[in-house]
Amino acid sequence: MTLAHYDAFFTFSTAGLGLVVAGLLNLALGAKSRWTALRVVLTVALAAVVVGGLTACTDLRLGLRAGAMMLAGVIITAGLGSDWVVRQISQLFHALRGPAPRWGLLAGAGLTLVLSSGIAFDTADEAYLDEELKELELVVGRPPSRPVEGIRATTDRGTVIVLKEPLEPRPIERLKAAEERTLKGTPYAERVVRLAPATDRSNCHGWVFTGGQFLLSPDDVELILQDNGYFVVAPPERPRSGDLVVYRQDGTIIHTAIVHSVPDDDRPMIVEGKWGTLGAFQHDVDKSFYGTHYTVYRSHRKGHLLNGLNLSPSHPESHTIRP
């Protein structure tokens, strides 16, 4: 049970108990008018006890909510004993005996139902989209981060690349669950081979250029392409294992991966890369969240790692060191 359910339970149960006691109290006092002042004092005191008791057990917000519900019930019940209120209700029901008011009321109720259902749908749809965006952020976004101290990473031309690390890495279990929800129902779930689990430690760019140790931005990738001598692999030249694949959307870099293999037939080449803060996967180049707008790059340097990063051959992320 969620906290919201507990709040609702305490509020309604306390207000209900207060109404039971208020009803029994007023039944005991009977219908004599001389008890009116005592009736009001005792009922208000009872509402105060409800608010104070629930506040002591939980918080003031729930106490005031329960007290307001209880007083609303008492006021409505007391109002039903007023001759003026009874006359107004009688006149209302008399007016509704005609066909025009009755069917007009029905039409109004129907219109209200249509409008309220539309509002409810929009609200639910917005909540769903918000949740979808949160899941998508796990794929394409970066967690809140800070610059890493003590490590100086540079391009081949000496440009310093700011390495970043997550401020508060999220639990692996949470990322794993989000990854499962993200992949579920997509055409990619059965077409990928997992290489590494989900982690906030690095994103796709950091997986390629820092061996999965840090976070990098798309702007960093643009600098690395310029400074490290990358050139576009265009036909008739064929891609080969170890080449860099850069995905773009509207000219902006959104993902980087590495060519794993290139089949001899017409099948698409296979790449490997980390999907945001999700896991690292091996898949067909055109089968991912990042679309099919990609460019293959190559450099004559050894591997893709930035200078200043030492990664032993036994390191689990040493996939980025290639001849």
HUSULWO-V137521 format. One record per pair of residues at least 24 apart in sequence whose ideal C-beta (glycine too) atoms are under 8 Angstrom apart, sorted by the first residue. I is the first residue (numbers start at 1). GAP is how many residues later the second one is. If there is no record, write none. Layout:
I|GAP ; I|GAP
//
This chain:
7|51 ; 7|55 ; 10|44 ; 10|47 ; 10|48 ; 10|52 ; 10|56 ; 11|43 ; 11|51 ; 11|54 ; 11|55 ; 11|58 ; 12|54 ; 12|57 ; 14|36 ; 14|39 ; 14|40 ; 14|48 ; 14|52 ; 15|35 ; 15|50 ; 15|51 ; 15|52 ; 15|54 ; 15|55 ; 15|58 ; 17|33 ; 18|28 ; 18|29 ; 18|31 ; 18|32 ; 18|48 ; 18|49 ; 18|52 ; 19|51 ; 19|54 ; 19|55 ; 21|25 ; 22|24 ; 22|25 ; 22|48 ; 22|51 ; 22|52 ; 23|54 ; 43|31 ; 46|24 ; 47|24 ; 47|27 ; 135|43 ; 135|46 ; 135|47 ; 136|46 ; 137|139 ; 138|37 ; 138|40 ; 138|41 ; 138|44 ; 138|138 ; 138|139 ; 138|140 ; 139|43 ; 139|136 ; 139|137 ; 139|138 ; 139|139 ; 139|150 ; 140|114 ; 140|115 ; 140|136 ; 140|149 ; 141|135 ; 141|136 ; 142|61 ; 142|73 ; 142|75 ; 142|134 ; 142|135 ; 143|24 ; 143|25 ; 143|26 ; 143|27 ; 143|57 ; 143|72 ; 143|134 ; 144|24 ; 145|70 ; 148|66 ; 151|157 ; 151|158 ; 152|156 ; 153|57 ; 153|61 ; 153|153 ; 153|154 ; 153|155 ; 153|156 ; 154|152 ; 154|153 ; 154|154 ; 155|68 ; 155|69 ; 155|71 ; 155|72 ; 155|73 ; 155|151 ; 155|152 ; 156|71 ; 156|72 ; 156|73 ; 156|145 ; 156|151 ; 157|70 ; 159|64 ; 159|68 ; 161|48 ; 161|55 ; 161|59 ; 161|62 ; 161|63 ; 161|145 ; 162|58 ; 163|43 ; 163|47 ; 163|50 ; 163|51 ; 163|52 ; 163|53 ; 164|50 ; 164|51 ; 164|52 ; 164|53 ; 165|36 ; 165|49 ; 165|50 ; 166|34 ; 166|35 ; 166|49 ; 169|30 ; 169|31 ; 169|32 ; 170|30 ; 170|107 ; 172|25 ; 172|26 ; 172|27 ; 175|24 ; 175|25 ; 175|102 ; 175|103 ; 178|100 ; 179|99 ; 179|100 ; 182|96 ; 187|100 ; 188|95 ; 188|99 ; 188|100 ; 188|101 ; 191|92 ; 191|93 ; 191|96 ; 192|89 ; 192|90 ; 192|91 ; 192|95 ; 193|88 ; 193|89 ; 193|90 ; 194|85 ; 194|86 ; 194|87 ; 194|88 ; 195|77 ; 195|84 ; 195|85 ; 195|86 ; 195|87 ; 195|124 ; 196|78 ; 196|83 ; 196|84 ; 196|120 ; 196|121 ; 197|82 ; 198|79 ; 198|80 ; 198|81 ; 199|78 ; 199|80 ; 200|77 ; 202|72 ; 203|71 ; 203|73 ; 203|74 ; 204|51 ; 204|52 ; 204|53 ; 204|69 ; 204|70 ; 204|71 ; 204|72 ; 205|51 ; 206|68 ; 207|66 ; 207|67 ; 207|73 ; 207|110 ; 207|113 ; 208|36 ; 208|48 ; 208|49 ; 208|50 ; 208|65 ; 208|96 ; 208|112 ; 209|47 ; 209|95 ; 209|96 ; 209|97 ; 209|111 ; 210|95 ; 210|96 ; 210|99 ; 210|110 ; 211|94 ; 211|98 ; 211|100 ; 211|104 ; 211|106 ; 211|107 ; 211|108 ; 211|109 ; 211|110 ; 212|62 ; 212|68 ; 212|104 ; 212|105 ; 212|108 ; 213|96 ; 213|98 ; 213|104 ; 218|34 ; 218|35 ; 218|36 ; 221|25 ; 221|32 ; 221|35 ; 222|31 ; 224|82 ; 225|72 ; 228|71 ; 228|73 ; 228|76 ; 229|70 ; 229|71 ; 229|72 ; 230|67 ; 230|68 ; 230|69 ; 231|66 ; 231|67 ; 231|68 ; 232|63 ; 232|64 ; 232|65 ; 233|63 ; 233|64 ; 233|65 ; 238|24 ; 239|30 ; 239|57 ; 240|58 ; 241|81 ; 242|61 ; 242|80 ; 242|81 ; 243|53 ; 243|54 ; 243|55 ; 244|52 ; 244|53 ; 244|54 ; 244|55 ; 244|60 ; 245|26 ; 245|28 ; 245|40 ; 245|49 ; 245|50 ; 245|51 ; 245|52 ; 246|48 ; 246|49 ; 246|51 ; 247|41 ; 247|43 ; 247|44 ; 247|46 ; 247|47 ; 248|45 ; 248|46 ; 248|47 ; 249|41 ; 249|42 ; 249|44 ; 254|36 ; 255|33 ; 255|35 ; 257|28 ; 258|46 ; 258|61 ; 258|62 ; 258|64 ; 259|26 ; 259|37 ; 272|47
//
